[in-house]
Amino acid sequence: MSEKPQLEIINVPITEIIPYWRNPRNNEAAVQVVKASIERFGFTQPIILDTEKTIIAGHTRYMAAKQLGLATLPCVISLMDEAKAKEYRVIDNKSSEAATWDTDKLMAEIREWQTPAEVQAMMPDFNIAEFLNKVSTPAPVPTNEKIAALGQQMQAGVAQIGSATRNLVDMSCPGCGNVFQVDRDEVARRSFYVPVAKPPEPEVAEPVPVKQKKPAKKKGK
């Protein structure tokens, strides 16, 4: 199995870097934010170029660097062909749009910032103070269908764990008819009394009184 080539970061004079002539991304609104980020944190993400030094990814960083007057930029020369470069220019930008924020984790992270006011200047569309004052979104009320589905999942999980670790037997309640699983050893250790409904006693018909015939009178001699 051949080893993948390692990416090498090289410093390229900004005058040699060529913006892609049909860049589909409008970066104007983000230039000032990236410019402030470079001033505060440095140039932390290299620009990706093809073998002709045309930009594949990093147009916004390139525009911000020009405004800052940087002479050279850290770059990576990619060997992907032109067809893949055309695809990557779109995928690189569209993939970030699919990501979302975990509000609770984001709030915890921002609360630990030492200088939130300075970072706020880089994000004019995101009000940090307003965000931190928001109450966490309450959990949605589960529907009956979701509750039923969760119950089935829990029963399946309990049955799987129980069957692997315990010797379970089914016992039926004579009153409600529900079936419960109990440990066979527990049944042996304890004395269970299961009330059994007595069958109804048969009805006995009351005796019907029988009229006795009077003896016939004897005729005189």
LUMLOVEX-848253 format. One line per field, with one value per residue: x, y, z of N, C-alpha, C in turn; residue in one letter; residue number from 1. Coordinates in nm, 3 decimals, always signed. Atoms other than C-alpha are relative to their C-alpha. Layout:
BEGIN
n.east (X	...) .
n.north (Y	...) .
n.up (Z	...) .
ca.east (X	...) .
ca.north (Y	...) .
ca.up (Z	...) .
c.east (X	...) .
c.north (Y	...) .
c.up (Z	...) .
aa (A	...) .
i (NUM	...) .
END
This chain:
BEGIN
n.east (+0.086	-0.085	+0.028	+0.052	-0.100	+0.022	+0.020	-0.109	+0.037	-0.108	+0.031	+0.008	+0.022	+0.141	+0.009	+0.000	+0.126	+0.100	+0.137	+0.074	+0.075	+0.145	+0.029	+0.145	+0.030	-0.012	-0.071	-0.022	+0.051	-0.079	-0.140	-0.036	-0.005	-0.122	-0.111	-0.014	-0.047	-0.143	-0.071	+0.001	-0.049	-0.100	+0.048	-0.002	+0.050	-0.064	+0.080	-0.024	-0.023	-0.034	-0.140	-0.021	+0.015	+0.135	+0.064	+0.108	+0.074	-0.066	+0.012	+0.025	-0.127	-0.086	+0.046	-0.032	-0.145	-0.038	+0.033	-0.094	-0.132	-0.093	-0.083	+0.003	+0.106	-0.020	+0.084	-0.019	+0.016	+0.076	-0.022	+0.127	+0.017	+0.089	+0.139	+0.022	-0.013	+0.129	+0.094	-0.040	+0.029	+0.139	+0.019	-0.068	+0.086	+0.133	-0.004	+0.012	+0.140	+0.076	-0.028	+0.083	-0.063	+0.055	+0.015	-0.051	-0.146	-0.046	+0.015	-0.104	-0.129	-0.009	-0.009	-0.138	-0.085	-0.054	+0.027	+0.108	+0.026	-0.091	+0.043	+0.128	-0.025	-0.018	+0.127	+0.103	+0.135	+0.025	-0.004	-0.041	+0.071	+0.140	+0.000	-0.025	+0.116	+0.115	+0.024	-0.010	+0.127	+0.054	+0.009	+0.133	+0.086	+0.007	+0.132	+0.033	-0.070	-0.140	-0.005	+0.021	-0.120	-0.105	+0.032	-0.036	-0.145	-0.046	+0.033	-0.090	-0.131	+0.005	+0.010	-0.129	-0.094	+0.045	-0.019	-0.143	-0.062	+0.086	+0.087	+0.131	+0.119	+0.120	+0.109	+0.120	+0.083	+0.137	+0.097	+0.004	-0.037	-0.131	-0.109	-0.120	-0.117	-0.064	-0.115	+0.037	-0.061	+0.075	+0.122	-0.035	-0.037	+0.114	+0.125	+0.099	+0.139	+0.079	+0.140	+0.076	+0.143	+0.080	+0.111	+0.130	+0.071	+0.122	+0.125	+0.084	+0.142	+0.075	+0.100	+0.141	+0.086	+0.096	+0.124	+0.035	+0.143	+0.067	+0.050	+0.146	+0.083	+0.059	+0.148	+0.053	+0.050) .
n.north (-0.119	-0.119	-0.105	-0.123	-0.108	-0.098	-0.135	-0.089	-0.141	-0.085	-0.143	-0.044	-0.145	-0.028	-0.046	+0.116	+0.073	-0.040	+0.033	+0.073	-0.101	+0.021	+0.040	-0.012	-0.048	-0.144	-0.007	-0.138	-0.028	+0.072	-0.041	-0.076	+0.094	+0.079	-0.094	-0.017	+0.127	+0.012	-0.095	+0.045	+0.137	+0.035	+0.071	+0.137	+0.098	-0.028	-0.005	+0.115	-0.041	+0.106	-0.007	-0.128	-0.098	-0.056	+0.034	+0.099	-0.037	-0.104	-0.132	-0.104	-0.024	-0.071	-0.139	-0.065	-0.017	-0.112	-0.125	-0.015	-0.027	+0.112	+0.024	+0.144	+0.073	+0.145	+0.066	+0.142	+0.028	+0.123	+0.067	+0.042	-0.050	-0.115	+0.042	+0.013	-0.133	-0.067	+0.058	-0.032	-0.141	-0.009	+0.084	-0.061	-0.105	+0.050	+0.090	-0.077	-0.040	+0.113	+0.013	-0.076	-0.027	+0.053	-0.125	+0.010	+0.005	-0.130	-0.094	+0.030	-0.039	-0.146	-0.049	+0.012	-0.096	-0.102	-0.133	+0.015	-0.125	-0.010	+0.098	-0.047	-0.086	+0.083	+0.065	-0.104	+0.056	+0.089	-0.076	+0.095	-0.027	+0.044	+0.146	+0.056	-0.028	+0.081	+0.123	+0.116	+0.042	+0.116	+0.124	+0.017	+0.098	+0.120	+0.047	+0.136	+0.095	+0.006	+0.067	+0.142	+0.053	+0.006	+0.111	+0.124	+0.010	+0.032	+0.139	+0.085	-0.005	+0.074	+0.143	+0.044	+0.004	+0.099	+0.135	+0.030	+0.000	+0.056	+0.109	-0.058	+0.077	-0.081	+0.030	-0.074	-0.045	+0.049	-0.108	-0.091	+0.070	-0.042	+0.095	-0.060	+0.086	+0.008	+0.088	+0.135	+0.025	-0.076	+0.077	+0.113	-0.047	-0.057	+0.075	-0.083	+0.045	-0.055	+0.029	+0.057	-0.026	+0.120	+0.010	-0.024	+0.120	+0.022	-0.036	+0.114	-0.038	+0.020	+0.110	-0.041	+0.082	+0.090	+0.019	+0.140	+0.032	+0.052	+0.139	+0.009	+0.053	+0.133	+0.005	+0.083	+0.133) .
n.up (+0.000	+0.012	-0.095	+0.059	-0.009	-0.104	+0.048	-0.038	-0.001	+0.048	+0.007	+0.139	+0.012	+0.029	+0.139	+0.089	-0.019	+0.099	-0.037	+0.102	+0.075	-0.012	-0.138	-0.019	-0.134	-0.022	-0.127	-0.042	-0.135	-0.101	+0.004	-0.120	-0.113	+0.013	-0.021	-0.146	-0.054	+0.030	-0.085	-0.139	-0.018	+0.100	+0.118	-0.054	+0.096	+0.129	+0.122	+0.087	+0.137	+0.093	+0.041	+0.067	-0.108	+0.000	-0.128	-0.006	-0.121	-0.078	+0.062	-0.101	-0.070	+0.095	+0.010	-0.127	-0.008	+0.087	-0.069	-0.111	+0.055	-0.023	+0.118	+0.032	-0.068	-0.007	+0.099	+0.030	+0.143	+0.019	+0.128	+0.060	+0.136	+0.012	-0.021	-0.144	-0.059	+0.020	-0.097	-0.137	-0.029	-0.045	-0.118	-0.114	-0.053	-0.033	-0.115	-0.124	-0.017	-0.056	-0.144	-0.094	-0.130	-0.124	-0.074	-0.137	+0.004	+0.047	-0.110	-0.099	+0.055	+0.002	-0.139	-0.046	+0.070	-0.089	+0.057	+0.099	+0.071	+0.113	+0.101	+0.052	+0.115	+0.120	+0.033	-0.011	+0.013	-0.113	-0.125	-0.104	-0.126	+0.017	+0.005	-0.134	-0.085	+0.041	-0.076	+0.087	+0.059	-0.071	+0.078	+0.058	-0.065	+0.086	+0.041	-0.043	+0.087	-0.041	-0.130	+0.024	+0.066	-0.100	-0.089	+0.068	+0.002	-0.135	-0.027	+0.077	-0.062	-0.127	+0.030	+0.051	-0.112	-0.097	+0.049	+0.003	-0.133	-0.103	+0.044	-0.018	+0.037	+0.009	-0.092	+0.038	-0.112	+0.020	-0.015	+0.115	+0.121	+0.050	-0.016	-0.057	-0.001	-0.132	-0.002	-0.045	-0.131	-0.098	-0.027	-0.086	-0.134	-0.068	+0.008	+0.066	-0.009	+0.108	-0.028	+0.110	-0.020	-0.021	+0.095	-0.067	-0.043	+0.080	-0.067	-0.037	+0.007	-0.124	+0.013	+0.019	-0.090	+0.067	-0.078	-0.025	+0.015	-0.120	+0.020	+0.029	-0.110	+0.018	-0.004	-0.112	+0.030) .
ca.east (+0.000	+0.157	+0.184	-0.012	+0.208	+0.249	+0.121	+0.396	+0.328	+0.537	+0.551	+0.440	+0.476	+0.128	+0.205	+0.238	-0.100	-0.379	-0.745	-0.974	-1.146	-1.489	-1.495	-1.865	-1.839	-1.909	-1.655	-1.680	-1.886	-1.645	-1.320	-1.325	-1.399	-1.113	-0.887	-0.955	-0.898	-0.558	-0.456	-0.548	-0.455	-0.218	-0.248	-0.345	-0.494	-0.290	-0.432	-0.470	-0.328	-0.305	+0.024	-0.024	-0.069	-0.436	-0.647	-0.857	-0.959	-0.883	-1.007	-1.130	-0.797	-0.617	-0.831	-0.784	-0.409	-0.387	-0.564	-0.324	-0.027	+0.122	+0.406	+0.397	+0.129	+0.149	+0.016	-0.027	+0.025	-0.240	-0.188	-0.559	-0.659	-0.869	-1.195	-1.158	-1.047	-1.373	-1.569	-1.365	-1.415	-1.789	-1.776	-1.529	-1.777	-2.103	-1.989	-1.964	-2.327	-2.439	-2.289	-2.496	-2.415	-2.463	-2.605	-2.515	-2.154	-2.117	-2.247	-2.007	-1.715	-1.794	-1.833	-1.467	-1.340	-1.115	-1.181	-1.523	-1.552	-1.246	-1.377	-1.718	-1.566	-1.493	-1.854	-2.083	-2.378	-2.348	-2.436	-2.243	-2.409	-2.757	-2.670	-2.539	-2.852	-3.081	-3.238	-3.163	-3.435	-3.668	-3.676	-3.963	-4.260	-4.244	-4.541	-4.722	-4.563	-4.212	-4.288	-4.418	-4.114	-3.880	-4.061	-4.016	-3.647	-3.605	-3.788	-3.575	-3.259	-3.365	-3.457	-3.122	-2.923	-3.136	-3.117	-2.739	-2.682	-2.984	-3.208	-3.544	-3.884	-4.222	-4.495	-4.849	-5.057	-5.394	-5.557	-5.456	-5.318	-4.985	-4.671	-4.366	-4.011	-3.860	-3.537	-3.572	-3.328	-3.528	-3.839	-3.659	-3.535	-3.866	-4.207	-4.448	-4.818	-5.025	-5.389	-5.612	-5.968	-6.207	-6.456	-6.813	-7.014	-7.296	-7.641	-7.860	-8.228	-8.455	-8.678	-9.033	-9.283	-9.498	-9.859	-9.950	-10.280	-10.523	-10.615	-10.958	-11.236	-11.354	-11.722	-11.932	-12.028) .
ca.north (+0.000	+0.326	+0.611	+0.927	+1.228	+1.472	+1.824	+2.081	+2.441	+2.692	+3.072	+3.216	+3.583	+3.734	+3.881	+3.528	+3.408	+3.412	+3.438	+3.195	+3.395	+3.239	+3.209	+3.134	+3.262	+3.628	+3.703	+4.080	+4.081	+3.841	+4.016	+4.256	+3.973	+3.760	+4.064	+4.123	+3.753	+3.758	+4.066	+3.901	+3.535	+3.543	+3.364	+3.021	+2.854	+2.822	+2.894	+2.597	+2.654	+2.441	+2.384	+2.712	+2.894	+2.962	+2.967	+2.656	+2.752	+3.069	+3.364	+3.552	+3.508	+3.624	+3.941	+4.017	+3.964	+4.209	+4.475	+4.409	+4.448	+4.102	+4.019	+3.638	+3.388	+3.029	+2.803	+2.437	+2.329	+2.070	+1.813	+1.760	+1.799	+2.087	+1.889	+1.804	+2.159	+2.289	+2.050	+2.127	+2.505	+2.452	+2.165	+2.353	+2.638	+2.442	+2.194	+2.468	+2.563	+2.216	+2.255	+2.376	+2.500	+2.316	+2.610	+2.486	+2.406	+2.734	+2.928	+2.750	+2.818	+3.188	+3.233	+3.133	+3.399	+3.649	+3.940	+3.889	+4.258	+4.238	+3.927	+4.090	+4.337	+4.048	+3.929	+4.226	+3.999	+3.804	+3.983	+3.799	+3.972	+3.907	+3.545	+3.485	+3.636	+3.404	+3.120	+2.778	+2.655	+2.422	+2.064	+1.987	+1.803	+1.444	+1.312	+0.992	+0.823	+0.916	+0.800	+0.467	+0.422	+0.504	+0.255	-0.017	+0.062	+0.048	-0.284	-0.429	-0.309	-0.447	-0.781	-0.800	-0.716	-0.936	-1.240	-1.210	-1.170	-1.316	-1.620	-1.457	-1.621	-1.478	-1.458	-1.351	-1.147	-1.322	-0.991	-0.763	-1.017	-0.833	-1.040	-0.958	-1.092	-1.208	-1.380	-1.758	-1.767	-1.495	-1.706	-1.997	-1.784	-1.624	-1.768	-1.619	-1.648	-1.601	-1.567	-1.778	-1.676	-1.935	-2.071	-1.966	-2.219	-2.381	-2.250	-2.500	-2.484	-2.439	-2.750	-2.712	-2.820	-3.113	-3.122	-3.449	-3.610	-3.665	-4.030	-4.120	-4.171	-4.521	-4.588	-4.723	-5.084) .
ca.up (+0.000	-0.112	+0.135	+0.068	-0.010	+0.274	+0.220	+0.225	+0.320	+0.129	+0.136	-0.199	-0.293	-0.303	-0.646	-0.789	-0.660	-0.919	-0.811	-0.994	-1.268	-1.208	-0.832	-0.751	-0.396	-0.317	-0.043	-0.010	+0.310	+0.486	+0.400	+0.696	+0.941	+0.806	+0.803	+1.175	+1.243	+1.071	+1.268	+1.597	+1.543	+1.248	+0.914	+1.050	+0.741	+0.423	+0.079	-0.157	-0.506	-0.817	-0.995	-1.184	-0.849	-0.916	-0.600	-0.535	-0.181	+0.015	-0.189	+0.119	+0.297	-0.015	-0.042	+0.330	+0.305	+0.013	+0.218	+0.504	+0.272	+0.333	+0.096	+0.115	+0.211	+0.339	+0.064	-0.027	-0.388	-0.477	-0.752	-0.817	-1.178	-1.311	-1.305	-0.935	-0.856	-1.005	-0.781	-0.469	-0.501	-0.454	-0.202	+0.021	+0.058	+0.062	+0.326	+0.590	+0.526	+0.636	+0.984	+1.281	+1.632	+1.959	+2.155	+2.503	+2.411	+2.223	+2.522	+2.758	+2.525	+2.487	+2.864	+2.903	+2.663	+2.837	+2.600	+2.439	+2.350	+2.124	+1.949	+1.910	+1.664	+1.427	+1.430	+1.361	+1.282	+1.609	+1.933	+2.204	+2.502	+2.365	+2.296	+2.649	+2.802	+2.615	+2.807	+2.666	+2.437	+2.631	+2.521	+2.284	+2.430	+2.305	+2.113	+2.204	+1.904	+2.021	+2.375	+2.246	+2.022	+2.310	+2.532	+2.273	+2.245	+2.622	+2.647	+2.370	+2.542	+2.882	+2.727	+2.548	+2.860	+3.084	+2.860	+2.849	+3.222	+3.404	+3.384	+3.328	+3.316	+3.226	+3.489	+3.415	+3.657	+3.708	+3.790	+3.502	+3.258	+3.211	+3.167	+3.380	+3.365	+3.693	+3.778	+3.810	+4.102	+4.274	+4.238	+4.400	+4.690	+4.768	+4.829	+4.583	+4.643	+4.335	+4.422	+4.204	+4.158	+4.296	+4.047	+4.121	+4.318	+4.120	+4.201	+4.386	+4.304	+4.602	+4.673	+4.556	+4.824	+4.716	+4.826	+4.990	+4.895	+5.174	+5.225	+5.083	+5.337	+5.383	+5.305	+5.591	+5.603) .
c.east (+0.089	-0.042	-0.050	+0.103	-0.037	-0.016	+0.112	-0.046	+0.121	-0.049	+0.008	-0.019	-0.144	-0.018	-0.005	-0.132	-0.106	-0.140	-0.069	-0.098	-0.151	-0.033	-0.150	-0.040	+0.019	+0.057	+0.009	-0.041	+0.086	+0.143	+0.041	+0.010	+0.129	+0.123	+0.025	+0.053	+0.149	+0.081	+0.011	+0.069	+0.112	-0.063	+0.010	-0.041	+0.057	-0.100	+0.037	+0.009	+0.018	+0.145	+0.034	-0.013	-0.131	-0.072	-0.109	-0.088	+0.079	-0.009	-0.019	+0.128	+0.097	-0.038	+0.032	+0.149	+0.047	-0.028	+0.094	+0.142	+0.101	+0.073	-0.004	-0.111	+0.035	-0.099	+0.034	-0.026	-0.069	+0.025	-0.130	-0.016	-0.105	-0.145	-0.030	+0.010	-0.130	-0.103	+0.034	-0.030	-0.142	-0.019	+0.062	-0.086	-0.136	+0.000	-0.015	-0.144	-0.084	+0.020	-0.094	+0.074	-0.072	-0.005	+0.061	+0.153	+0.058	-0.007	+0.109	+0.137	+0.017	+0.015	+0.143	+0.095	+0.046	-0.031	-0.111	-0.028	+0.090	-0.039	-0.131	+0.019	+0.017	-0.131	-0.114	-0.142	-0.036	+0.019	+0.029	-0.080	-0.144	-0.010	+0.015	-0.119	-0.122	-0.010	+0.007	-0.138	-0.054	-0.012	-0.141	-0.080	-0.013	-0.144	-0.023	+0.074	+0.146	+0.015	-0.015	+0.123	+0.115	-0.023	+0.036	+0.150	+0.054	-0.030	+0.091	+0.139	+0.005	-0.003	+0.134	+0.102	-0.037	+0.026	+0.147	+0.059	-0.084	-0.088	-0.143	-0.110	-0.118	-0.103	-0.117	-0.081	-0.143	-0.104	-0.013	+0.037	+0.135	+0.106	+0.123	+0.113	+0.064	+0.115	-0.039	+0.058	-0.075	-0.129	+0.028	+0.030	-0.120	-0.122	-0.105	-0.138	-0.078	-0.145	-0.072	-0.148	-0.076	-0.112	-0.131	-0.070	-0.128	-0.125	-0.084	-0.146	-0.070	-0.105	-0.143	-0.088	-0.103	-0.123	-0.032	-0.152	-0.057	-0.051	-0.153	-0.076	-0.058	-0.154	-0.043	-0.054	-0.149) .
c.north (+0.124	+0.107	+0.124	+0.110	+0.100	+0.139	+0.090	+0.145	+0.083	+0.145	+0.046	+0.151	+0.028	+0.047	-0.117	-0.079	+0.056	-0.038	-0.076	+0.096	-0.014	-0.052	+0.020	+0.059	+0.151	+0.023	+0.140	+0.025	-0.064	+0.049	+0.072	-0.090	-0.081	+0.088	+0.021	-0.127	-0.018	+0.094	-0.049	-0.135	-0.039	-0.076	-0.150	-0.108	+0.029	+0.002	-0.121	+0.049	-0.122	+0.018	+0.128	+0.117	+0.078	-0.049	-0.106	+0.029	+0.106	+0.138	+0.112	+0.033	+0.077	+0.148	+0.076	+0.026	+0.114	+0.133	+0.026	+0.027	-0.111	-0.031	-0.146	-0.066	-0.148	-0.071	-0.149	-0.017	-0.136	-0.057	-0.048	+0.064	+0.112	-0.036	-0.011	+0.136	+0.078	-0.051	+0.046	+0.145	+0.016	-0.078	+0.064	+0.108	-0.053	-0.088	+0.075	+0.043	-0.111	-0.014	+0.088	+0.015	-0.078	+0.119	-0.006	+0.000	+0.134	+0.103	-0.022	+0.045	+0.152	+0.057	-0.006	+0.092	+0.109	+0.140	-0.010	+0.127	+0.015	-0.096	+0.045	+0.086	-0.079	-0.062	+0.100	-0.055	-0.092	+0.077	-0.096	+0.021	-0.048	-0.151	-0.060	+0.022	-0.083	-0.124	-0.116	-0.041	-0.121	-0.120	-0.015	-0.107	-0.122	-0.038	-0.142	-0.104	-0.014	-0.072	-0.150	-0.064	-0.012	-0.115	-0.134	-0.020	-0.040	-0.145	-0.095	-0.003	-0.078	-0.149	-0.055	-0.012	-0.111	-0.141	-0.040	-0.017	-0.070	-0.108	+0.043	-0.095	+0.095	-0.046	+0.090	+0.034	-0.048	+0.111	+0.085	-0.067	+0.040	-0.104	+0.074	-0.100	+0.007	-0.099	-0.136	-0.030	+0.074	-0.071	-0.115	+0.045	+0.050	-0.089	+0.093	-0.064	+0.069	-0.035	-0.050	+0.021	-0.131	-0.005	+0.023	-0.132	-0.015	+0.035	-0.125	+0.047	-0.029	-0.111	+0.055	-0.087	-0.079	-0.019	-0.149	-0.022	-0.054	-0.141	+0.002	-0.057	-0.134	+0.008	-0.090	-0.133	+0.001) .
c.up (+0.000	+0.100	-0.073	+0.015	+0.107	-0.061	+0.054	-0.012	-0.041	+0.000	-0.146	-0.002	-0.045	-0.144	-0.099	+0.011	-0.093	+0.051	-0.115	-0.067	+0.015	+0.140	+0.029	+0.135	+0.008	+0.139	+0.059	+0.145	+0.109	+0.009	+0.128	+0.124	-0.004	+0.022	+0.149	+0.064	-0.023	+0.089	+0.143	+0.019	-0.095	-0.116	+0.031	-0.098	-0.138	-0.116	-0.087	-0.145	-0.088	-0.045	-0.074	+0.099	-0.008	+0.125	-0.022	+0.120	+0.076	-0.060	+0.102	+0.074	-0.090	-0.008	+0.128	+0.013	-0.089	+0.067	+0.117	-0.049	+0.025	-0.130	-0.044	+0.081	+0.007	-0.093	-0.008	-0.149	-0.014	-0.139	-0.062	-0.138	-0.004	+0.028	+0.149	+0.069	-0.014	+0.101	+0.142	+0.036	+0.054	+0.129	+0.124	+0.065	+0.045	+0.124	+0.132	+0.026	+0.063	+0.150	+0.081	+0.133	+0.109	+0.097	+0.139	+0.003	-0.046	+0.112	+0.105	-0.048	+0.004	+0.140	+0.052	-0.076	+0.097	-0.049	-0.105	-0.079	-0.122	-0.112	-0.064	-0.125	-0.129	-0.046	+0.012	-0.005	+0.116	+0.129	+0.115	+0.128	-0.008	+0.000	+0.139	+0.093	-0.035	+0.089	-0.098	-0.048	+0.074	-0.092	-0.055	+0.073	-0.089	-0.030	+0.052	-0.084	+0.042	+0.134	-0.019	-0.064	+0.098	+0.097	-0.061	-0.004	+0.137	+0.034	-0.074	+0.062	+0.132	-0.025	-0.047	+0.113	+0.098	-0.046	+0.000	+0.139	+0.107	-0.061	+0.026	-0.045	-0.001	+0.104	-0.035	+0.125	-0.023	+0.008	-0.125	-0.130	-0.056	+0.030	+0.050	-0.005	+0.138	-0.010	+0.057	+0.137	+0.109	+0.036	+0.095	+0.142	+0.078	-0.016	-0.057	+0.015	-0.109	+0.025	-0.125	+0.028	+0.014	-0.103	+0.072	+0.035	-0.081	+0.082	+0.025	+0.001	+0.132	-0.020	-0.009	+0.090	-0.079	+0.090	+0.015	-0.012	+0.131	-0.027	-0.020	+0.119	-0.034	+0.011	+0.113	-0.050	+0.000) .
aa (M	S	E	K	P	Q	L	E	I	I	N	V	P	I	T	E	I	I	P	Y	W	R	N	P	R	N	N	E	A	A	V	Q	V	V	K	A	S	I	E	R	F	G	F	T	Q	P	I	I	L	D	T	E	K	T	I	I	A	G	H	T	R	Y	M	A	A	K	Q	L	G	L	A	T	L	P	C	V	I	S	L	M	D	E	A	K	A	K	E	Y	R	V	I	D	N	K	S	S	E	A	A	T	W	D	T	D	K	L	M	A	E	I	R	E	W	Q	T	P	A	E	V	Q	A	M	M	P	D	F	N	I	A	E	F	L	N	K	V	S	T	P	A	P	V	P	T	N	E	K	I	A	A	L	G	Q	Q	M	Q	A	G	V	A	Q	I	G	S	A	T	R	N	L	V	D	M	S	C	P	G	C	G	N	V	F	Q	V	D	R	D	E	V	A	R	R	S	F	Y	V	P	V	A	K	P	P	E	P	E	V	A	E	P	V	P	V	K	Q	K	K	P	A	K	K	K	G	K) .
i (1	2	3	4	5	6	7	8	9	10	11	12	13	14	15	16	17	18	19	20	21	22	23	24	25	26	27	28	29	30	31	32	33	34	35	36	37	38	39	40	41	42	43	44	45	46	47	48	49	50	51	52	53	54	55	56	57	58	59	60	61	62	63	64	65	66	67	68	69	70	71	72	73	74	75	76	77	78	79	80	81	82	83	84	85	86	87	88	89	90	91	92	93	94	95	96	97	98	99	100	101	102	103	104	105	106	107	108	109	110	111	112	113	114	115	116	117	118	119	120	121	122	123	124	125	126	127	128	129	130	131	132	133	134	135	136	137	138	139	140	141	142	143	144	145	146	147	148	149	150	151	152	153	154	155	156	157	158	159	160	161	162	163	164	165	166	167	168	169	170	171	172	173	174	175	176	177	178	179	180	181	182	183	184	185	186	187	188	189	190	191	192	193	194	195	196	197	198	199	200	201	202	203	204	205	206	207	208	209	210	211	212	213	214	215	216	217	218	219	220	221) .
END
